Amino acid sequence: MSRILSFVIGFLLGAICGAAAVLLLTPQPGAALRERIRHEAEAILAEGKQAAQQRQRELEAQLERLRTGKA
């Protein structure tokens, strides 16, 4: 479980750093840059929430299998 969690955390941090680098190195007006950063942050958060929900479903299914003895 810790390997998966480490991967997800690393993936999210890499995505955030990559998005920040692209946004900061691309010349744009301030308002457009702020809007793009907001949009990218929302997309990253949505992806993180989706990954967390998927992992929660997996863990709940695993817990249920352990409780019923079908592990």
VEXMARGU-658549 format. One record per residue: residue number from 1; x, y, z of N, C-alpha, C, O in turn; residue in three letters. Coordinates in nm, 2 decimals. Example, Ala and Ser with C-alpha at 12.3 -4.5 7.8 and 13.67 -1.06 7.14 Angstrom:
BEGIN
<atom pos="1" n_x="1.32" n_y="-0.57" n_z="0.78" ca_x="1.23" ca_y="-0.45" ca_z="0.78" c_x="1.32" c_y="-0.33" c_z="0.78" o_x="1.42" o_y="-0.33" o_z="0.85" code="ALA"/>
<atom pos="2" n_x="1.28" n_y="-0.22" n_z="0.71" ca_x="1.37" ca_y="-0.11" ca_z="0.71" c_x="1.29" c_y="0.00" c_z="0.79" o_x="1.34" o_y="0.11" o_z="0.80" code="SER"/>
***
This chain:
BEGIN
<atom pos="1" n_x="0.08" n_y="-0.12" n_z="0.00" ca_x="0.00" ca_y="0.00" ca_z="0.00" c_x="0.09" c_y="0.13" c_z="0.00" o_x="0.05" o_y="0.22" o_z="-0.07" code="MET"/>
<atom pos="2" n_x="0.20" n_y="0.13" n_z="0.07" ca_x="0.28" ca_y="0.25" ca_z="0.08" c_x="0.35" c_y="0.28" c_z="-0.05" o_x="0.37" o_y="0.39" o_z="-0.08" code="SER"/>
<atom pos="3" n_x="0.37" n_y="0.17" n_z="-0.14" ca_x="0.43" ca_y="0.20" ca_z="-0.27" c_x="0.33" c_y="0.27" c_z="-0.36" o_x="0.37" o_y="0.36" o_z="-0.43" code="ARG"/>
<atom pos="4" n_x="0.21" n_y="0.23" n_z="-0.35" ca_x="0.10" ca_y="0.30" ca_z="-0.43" c_x="0.08" c_y="0.44" c_z="-0.39" o_x="0.08" o_y="0.53" o_z="-0.47" code="ILE"/>
<atom pos="5" n_x="0.08" n_y="0.46" n_z="-0.26" ca_x="0.06" ca_y="0.59" ca_z="-0.20" c_x="0.18" c_y="0.68" c_z="-0.24" o_x="0.16" o_y="0.80" o_z="-0.28" code="LEU"/>
<atom pos="6" n_x="0.30" n_y="0.63" n_z="-0.23" ca_x="0.42" ca_y="0.70" ca_z="-0.27" c_x="0.42" c_y="0.74" c_z="-0.42" o_x="0.45" o_y="0.85" o_z="-0.46" code="SER"/>
<atom pos="7" n_x="0.37" n_y="0.65" n_z="-0.50" ca_x="0.36" ca_y="0.67" ca_z="-0.64" c_x="0.26" c_y="0.79" c_z="-0.67" o_x="0.29" o_y="0.88" o_z="-0.74" code="PHE"/>
<atom pos="8" n_x="0.14" n_y="0.78" n_z="-0.61" ca_x="0.04" ca_y="0.88" ca_z="-0.63" c_x="0.09" c_y="1.02" c_z="-0.58" o_x="0.07" o_y="1.12" o_z="-0.65" code="VAL"/>
<atom pos="9" n_x="0.15" n_y="1.02" n_z="-0.47" ca_x="0.20" ca_y="1.15" ca_z="-0.42" c_x="0.31" c_y="1.20" c_z="-0.51" o_x="0.31" o_y="1.32" o_z="-0.54" code="ILE"/>
<atom pos="10" n_x="0.40" n_y="1.12" n_z="-0.55" ca_x="0.50" ca_y="1.16" ca_z="-0.65" c_x="0.45" c_y="1.21" c_z="-0.78" o_x="0.49" o_y="1.31" o_z="-0.84" code="GLY"/>
<atom pos="11" n_x="0.35" n_y="1.14" n_z="-0.83" ca_x="0.28" ca_y="1.17" ca_z="-0.95" c_x="0.22" c_y="1.31" c_z="-0.94" o_x="0.23" o_y="1.40" o_z="-1.03" code="PHE"/>
<atom pos="12" n_x="0.14" n_y="1.33" n_z="-0.83" ca_x="0.08" ca_y="1.46" ca_z="-0.81" c_x="0.18" c_y="1.58" c_z="-0.79" o_x="0.16" o_y="1.68" o_z="-0.85" code="LEU"/>
<atom pos="13" n_x="0.28" n_y="1.55" n_z="-0.72" ca_x="0.39" ca_y="1.66" ca_z="-0.70" c_x="0.45" c_y="1.69" c_z="-0.84" o_x="0.48" o_y="1.80" o_z="-0.87" code="LEU"/>
<atom pos="14" n_x="0.48" n_y="1.58" n_z="-0.91" ca_x="0.54" ca_y="1.60" ca_z="-1.04" c_x="0.45" c_y="1.68" c_z="-1.14" o_x="0.50" o_y="1.77" o_z="-1.21" code="GLY"/>
<atom pos="15" n_x="0.32" n_y="1.65" n_z="-1.13" ca_x="0.23" ca_y="1.72" ca_z="-1.22" c_x="0.22" c_y="1.87" c_z="-1.17" o_x="0.21" o_y="1.95" o_z="-1.26" code="ALA"/>
<atom pos="16" n_x="0.22" n_y="1.89" n_z="-1.05" ca_x="0.21" ca_y="2.03" ca_z="-1.00" c_x="0.34" c_y="2.11" c_z="-1.04" o_x="0.33" o_y="2.22" o_z="-1.09" code="ILE"/>
<atom pos="17" n_x="0.45" n_y="2.05" n_z="-1.02" ca_x="0.58" ca_y="2.12" ca_z="-1.06" c_x="0.58" c_y="2.14" c_z="-1.21" o_x="0.63" o_y="2.25" o_z="-1.25" code="CYS"/>
<atom pos="18" n_x="0.55" n_y="2.04" n_z="-1.28" ca_x="0.55" ca_y="2.06" ca_z="-1.43" c_x="0.45" c_y="2.16" c_z="-1.48" o_x="0.49" o_y="2.24" o_z="-1.56" code="GLY"/>
<atom pos="19" n_x="0.33" n_y="2.16" n_z="-1.42" ca_x="0.23" ca_y="2.26" ca_z="-1.46" c_x="0.28" c_y="2.40" c_z="-1.42" o_x="0.27" o_y="2.50" o_z="-1.50" code="ALA"/>
<atom pos="20" n_x="0.34" n_y="2.41" n_z="-1.30" ca_x="0.39" ca_y="2.55" ca_z="-1.26" c_x="0.50" c_y="2.59" c_z="-1.35" o_x="0.51" o_y="2.71" o_z="-1.38" code="ALA"/>
<atom pos="21" n_x="0.59" n_y="2.51" n_z="-1.39" ca_x="0.70" ca_y="2.54" ca_z="-1.47" c_x="0.65" c_y="2.59" c_z="-1.61" o_x="0.70" o_y="2.70" o_z="-1.66" code="ALA"/>
<atom pos="22" n_x="0.56" n_y="2.52" n_z="-1.67" ca_x="0.51" ca_y="2.56" ca_z="-1.80" c_x="0.44" c_y="2.69" c_z="-1.79" o_x="0.45" o_y="2.78" o_z="-1.87" code="VAL"/>
<atom pos="23" n_x="0.36" n_y="2.71" n_z="-1.68" ca_x="0.28" ca_y="2.83" ca_z="-1.67" c_x="0.37" c_y="2.95" c_z="-1.65" o_x="0.35" o_y="3.06" o_z="-1.70" code="LEU"/>
<atom pos="24" n_x="0.47" n_y="2.93" n_z="-1.57" ca_x="0.56" ca_y="3.05" ca_z="-1.54" c_x="0.66" c_y="3.08" c_z="-1.65" o_x="0.70" o_y="3.19" o_z="-1.66" code="LEU"/>
<atom pos="25" n_x="0.69" n_y="2.98" n_z="-1.73" ca_x="0.78" ca_y="3.01" ca_z="-1.84" c_x="0.72" c_y="3.05" c_z="-1.97" o_x="0.79" o_y="3.09" o_z="-2.07" code="LEU"/>
<atom pos="26" n_x="0.59" n_y="3.04" n_z="-1.98" ca_x="0.51" ca_y="3.08" ca_z="-2.10" c_x="0.47" c_y="3.23" c_z="-2.08" o_x="0.40" o_y="3.26" o_z="-1.99" code="THR"/>
<atom pos="27" n_x="0.51" n_y="3.32" n_z="-2.17" ca_x="0.47" ca_y="3.46" ca_z="-2.16" c_x="0.32" c_y="3.48" c_z="-2.18" o_x="0.27" o_y="3.45" o_z="-2.29" code="PRO"/>
<atom pos="28" n_x="0.26" n_y="3.54" n_z="-2.09" ca_x="0.11" ca_y="3.57" ca_z="-2.10" c_x="0.08" c_y="3.69" c_z="-2.01" o_x="0.16" o_y="3.73" o_z="-1.92" code="GLN"/>
<atom pos="29" n_x="-0.02" n_y="3.76" n_z="-2.04" ca_x="-0.07" ca_y="3.87" ca_z="-1.95" c_x="-0.10" c_y="3.82" c_z="-1.82" o_x="-0.14" o_y="3.70" o_z="-1.80" code="PRO"/>
<atom pos="30" n_x="-0.10" n_y="3.90" n_z="-1.72" ca_x="-0.12" ca_y="3.86" ca_z="-1.58" c_x="-0.26" c_y="3.79" c_z="-1.56" o_x="-0.27" o_y="3.69" o_z="-1.49" code="GLY"/>
<atom pos="31" n_x="-0.36" n_y="3.85" n_z="-1.61" ca_x="-0.50" ca_y="3.80" ca_z="-1.59" c_x="-0.51" c_y="3.66" c_z="-1.66" o_x="-0.57" o_y="3.57" o_z="-1.60" code="ALA"/>
<atom pos="32" n_x="-0.46" n_y="3.65" n_z="-1.78" ca_x="-0.46" ca_y="3.52" ca_z="-1.84" c_x="-0.38" c_y="3.41" c_z="-1.77" o_x="-0.43" o_y="3.30" o_z="-1.76" code="ALA"/>
<atom pos="33" n_x="-0.27" n_y="3.45" n_z="-1.72" ca_x="-0.19" ca_y="3.36" ca_z="-1.64" c_x="-0.26" c_y="3.31" c_z="-1.51" o_x="-0.25" o_y="3.19" o_z="-1.48" code="LEU"/>
<atom pos="34" n_x="-0.32" n_y="3.41" n_z="-1.44" ca_x="-0.39" ca_y="3.37" ca_z="-1.32" c_x="-0.51" c_y="3.27" c_z="-1.35" o_x="-0.53" o_y="3.18" o_z="-1.28" code="ARG"/>
<atom pos="35" n_x="-0.58" n_y="3.30" n_z="-1.46" ca_x="-0.69" ca_y="3.21" ca_z="-1.50" c_x="-0.64" c_y="3.07" c_z="-1.54" o_x="-0.70" o_y="2.97" o_z="-1.50" code="GLU"/>
<atom pos="36" n_x="-0.53" n_y="3.07" n_z="-1.61" ca_x="-0.47" ca_y="2.94" ca_z="-1.65" c_x="-0.42" c_y="2.86" c_z="-1.52" o_x="-0.44" o_y="2.74" o_z="-1.52" code="ARG"/>
<atom pos="37" n_x="-0.36" n_y="2.93" n_z="-1.43" ca_x="-0.31" ca_y="2.87" ca_z="-1.31" c_x="-0.43" c_y="2.81" c_z="-1.23" o_x="-0.43" o_y="2.70" o_z="-1.18" code="ILE"/>
<atom pos="38" n_x="-0.54" n_y="2.89" n_z="-1.22" ca_x="-0.66" ca_y="2.85" ca_z="-1.15" c_x="-0.72" c_y="2.72" c_z="-1.22" o_x="-0.75" o_y="2.62" o_z="-1.15" code="ARG"/>
<atom pos="39" n_x="-0.72" n_y="2.72" n_z="-1.35" ca_x="-0.78" ca_y="2.61" ca_z="-1.42" c_x="-0.69" c_y="2.48" c_z="-1.40" o_x="-0.74" o_y="2.38" o_z="-1.38" code="HIS"/>
<atom pos="40" n_x="-0.56" n_y="2.50" n_z="-1.41" ca_x="-0.47" ca_y="2.39" ca_z="-1.39" c_x="-0.48" c_y="2.33" c_z="-1.25" o_x="-0.48" o_y="2.21" o_z="-1.23" code="GLU"/>
<atom pos="41" n_x="-0.49" n_y="2.42" n_z="-1.15" ca_x="-0.50" ca_y="2.38" ca_z="-1.01" c_x="-0.63" c_y="2.30" c_z="-0.99" o_x="-0.63" o_y="2.20" o_z="-0.92" code="ALA"/>
<atom pos="42" n_x="-0.74" n_y="2.35" n_z="-1.05" ca_x="-0.87" ca_y="2.27" ca_z="-1.04" c_x="-0.86" c_y="2.14" c_z="-1.10" o_x="-0.91" o_y="2.04" o_z="-1.05" code="GLU"/>
<atom pos="43" n_x="-0.79" n_y="2.13" n_z="-1.22" ca_x="-0.78" ca_y="2.00" ca_z="-1.29" c_x="-0.69" c_y="1.90" c_z="-1.20" o_x="-0.73" o_y="1.79" o_z="-1.19" code="ALA"/>
<atom pos="44" n_x="-0.59" n_y="1.95" n_z="-1.15" ca_x="-0.50" ca_y="1.87" ca_z="-1.06" c_x="-0.57" c_y="1.82" c_z="-0.94" o_x="-0.57" o_y="1.70" o_z="-0.90" code="ILE"/>
<atom pos="45" n_x="-0.65" n_y="1.91" n_z="-0.88" ca_x="-0.73" ca_y="1.87" ca_z="-0.76" c_x="-0.83" c_y="1.77" c_z="-0.79" o_x="-0.85" o_y="1.68" o_z="-0.72" code="LEU"/>
<atom pos="46" n_x="-0.90" n_y="1.79" n_z="-0.91" ca_x="-1.00" ca_y="1.69" ca_z="-0.95" c_x="-0.94" c_y="1.55" c_z="-0.97" o_x="-0.99" o_y="1.45" o_z="-0.94" code="ALA"/>
<atom pos="47" n_x="-0.82" n_y="1.55" n_z="-1.03" ca_x="-0.75" ca_y="1.43" ca_z="-1.06" c_x="-0.71" c_y="1.36" c_z="-0.93" o_x="-0.72" o_y="1.24" o_z="-0.91" code="GLU"/>
<atom pos="48" n_x="-0.66" n_y="1.44" n_z="-0.83" ca_x="-0.63" ca_y="1.39" ca_z="-0.70" c_x="-0.75" c_y="1.33" c_z="-0.63" o_x="-0.74" o_y="1.22" o_z="-0.57" code="GLY"/>
<atom pos="49" n_x="-0.86" n_y="1.40" n_z="-0.63" ca_x="-0.98" ca_y="1.35" ca_z="-0.57" c_x="-1.03" c_y="1.22" c_z="-0.63" o_x="-1.07" o_y="1.13" o_z="-0.56" code="LYS"/>
<atom pos="50" n_x="-1.02" n_y="1.21" n_z="-0.76" ca_x="-1.06" ca_y="1.09" ca_z="-0.83" c_x="-0.97" c_y="0.97" c_z="-0.79" o_x="-1.02" o_y="0.86" o_z="-0.77" code="GLN"/>
<atom pos="51" n_x="-0.84" n_y="1.00" n_z="-0.78" ca_x="-0.75" ca_y="0.89" ca_z="-0.74" c_x="-0.77" c_y="0.85" c_z="-0.60" o_x="-0.77" o_y="0.73" o_z="-0.57" code="ALA"/>
<atom pos="52" n_x="-0.80" n_y="0.95" n_z="-0.51" ca_x="-0.83" ca_y="0.91" ca_z="-0.37" c_x="-0.96" c_y="0.83" c_z="-0.36" o_x="-0.97" o_y="0.74" o_z="-0.28" code="ALA"/>
<atom pos="53" n_x="-1.06" n_y="0.87" n_z="-0.44" ca_x="-1.19" ca_y="0.80" ca_z="-0.43" c_x="-1.17" c_y="0.65" c_z="-0.48" o_x="-1.23" o_y="0.56" o_z="-0.43" code="GLN"/>
<atom pos="54" n_x="-1.09" n_y="0.64" n_z="-0.59" ca_x="-1.07" ca_y="0.50" ca_z="-0.64" c_x="-0.99" c_y="0.42" c_z="-0.54" o_x="-1.03" o_y="0.30" o_z="-0.52" code="GLN"/>
<atom pos="55" n_x="-0.89" n_y="0.48" n_z="-0.48" ca_x="-0.82" ca_y="0.40" ca_z="-0.37" c_x="-0.91" c_y="0.37" c_z="-0.26" o_x="-0.90" o_y="0.26" o_z="-0.20" code="ARG"/>
<atom pos="56" n_x="-1.00" n_y="0.46" n_z="-0.22" ca_x="-1.09" ca_y="0.43" ca_z="-0.11" c_x="-1.18" c_y="0.32" c_z="-0.14" o_x="-1.20" o_y="0.23" o_z="-0.06" code="GLN"/>
<atom pos="57" n_x="-1.23" n_y="0.31" n_z="-0.27" ca_x="-1.32" ca_y="0.20" ca_z="-0.31" c_x="-1.24" c_y="0.07" c_z="-0.30" o_x="-1.29" o_y="-0.03" o_z="-0.26" code="ARG"/>
<atom pos="58" n_x="-1.11" n_y="0.07" n_z="-0.35" ca_x="-1.03" ca_y="-0.05" ca_z="-0.34" c_x="-1.01" c_y="-0.10" c_z="-0.20" o_x="-1.02" o_y="-0.21" o_z="-0.17" code="GLU"/>
<atom pos="59" n_x="-0.98" n_y="0.00" n_z="-0.11" ca_x="-0.95" ca_y="-0.04" ca_z="0.03" c_x="-1.08" c_y="-0.09" c_z="0.10" o_x="-1.07" o_y="-0.18" o_z="0.18" code="LEU"/>
<atom pos="60" n_x="-1.19" n_y="-0.03" n_z="0.06" ca_x="-1.32" ca_y="-0.07" ca_z="0.12" c_x="-1.35" c_y="-0.22" c_z="0.07" o_x="-1.40" o_y="-0.30" o_z="0.15" code="GLU"/>
<atom pos="61" n_x="-1.33" n_y="-0.24" n_z="-0.05" ca_x="-1.35" ca_y="-0.38" ca_z="-0.11" c_x="-1.26" c_y="-0.48" c_z="-0.04" o_x="-1.30" o_y="-0.59" o_z="-0.01" code="ALA"/>
<atom pos="62" n_x="-1.13" n_y="-0.44" n_z="-0.02" ca_x="-1.04" ca_y="-0.53" ca_z="0.05" c_x="-1.08" c_y="-0.55" c_z="0.19" o_x="-1.07" o_y="-0.67" o_z="0.24" code="GLN"/>
<atom pos="63" n_x="-1.12" n_y="-0.45" n_z="0.26" ca_x="-1.17" ca_y="-0.47" ca_z="0.40" c_x="-1.29" c_y="-0.56" c_z="0.40" o_x="-1.30" o_y="-0.64" o_z="0.49" code="LEU"/>
<atom pos="64" n_x="-1.38" n_y="-0.54" n_z="0.31" ca_x="-1.50" ca_y="-0.63" ca_z="0.31" c_x="-1.46" c_y="-0.78" c_z="0.28" o_x="-1.52" o_y="-0.87" o_z="0.35" code="GLU"/>
<atom pos="65" n_x="-1.36" n_y="-0.80" n_z="0.19" ca_x="-1.32" ca_y="-0.94" ca_z="0.17" c_x="-1.25" c_y="-0.99" c_z="0.30" o_x="-1.27" o_y="-1.11" o_z="0.33" code="ARG"/>
<atom pos="66" n_x="-1.18" n_y="-0.91" n_z="0.37" ca_x="-1.12" ca_y="-0.96" ca_z="0.49" c_x="-1.22" c_y="-0.99" c_z="0.60" o_x="-1.21" o_y="-1.09" o_z="0.67" code="LEU"/>
<atom pos="67" n_x="-1.33" n_y="-0.91" n_z="0.61" ca_x="-1.43" ca_y="-0.93" ca_z="0.71" c_x="-1.51" c_y="-1.06" c_z="0.68" o_x="-1.55" o_y="-1.13" o_z="0.77" code="ARG"/>
<atom pos="68" n_x="-1.53" n_y="-1.09" n_z="0.55" ca_x="-1.61" ca_y="-1.21" ca_z="0.52" c_x="-1.53" c_y="-1.33" c_z="0.51" o_x="-1.58" o_y="-1.44" o_z="0.49" code="THR"/>
<atom pos="69" n_x="-1.39" n_y="-1.31" n_z="0.51" ca_x="-1.30" ca_y="-1.43" ca_z="0.51" c_x="-1.28" c_y="-1.48" c_z="0.37" o_x="-1.24" o_y="-1.59" o_z="0.35" code="GLY"/>
<atom pos="70" n_x="-1.30" n_y="-1.39" n_z="0.27" ca_x="-1.28" ca_y="-1.43" ca_z="0.13" c_x="-1.15" c_y="-1.37" c_z="0.07" o_x="-1.14" o_y="-1.35" o_z="-0.04" code="LYS"/>
<atom pos="71" n_x="-1.06" n_y="-1.35" n_z="0.16" ca_x="-0.93" ca_y="-1.29" ca_z="0.12" c_x="-0.85" c_y="-1.39" c_z="0.05" o_x="-0.74" o_y="-1.37" o_z="0.00" code="ALA"/>
***
